[in-house]
């Protein structure tokens, strides 16, 4: 389970200060070692990963999961889900009652 889709997105997150290795801000060219803990702020979620091993060369996204364990508590994912739900249900002030179509969409979302 990779945290970023591209290396440039990872570098941008590191430059923004969203990535920490063992509690210290990371640098883009820093190598990670087994046993280190990586924390990444992705929107509302604070992802926590522990490095189990380091591959000899670059590997595909599916094989990344073999080299790390996800320590992110379920509450972090719940925060993001709640935020998404609040955004979906939010209505502009003065927009009135939901239309029949909007009501059906809301019902579909909860079913």
Secondary structure, 3 states (H helix, E strand, C coil): CCCCCCHHHHHHHHHCCCEEECCEECCCCCCCCCCCEEEEEECCEEEEEEECCCCCCCCCHHHHHHHEEECCCHHHHHHHHHHHHHHHHCCCCCCCCCCHHHHHHHHHHHC
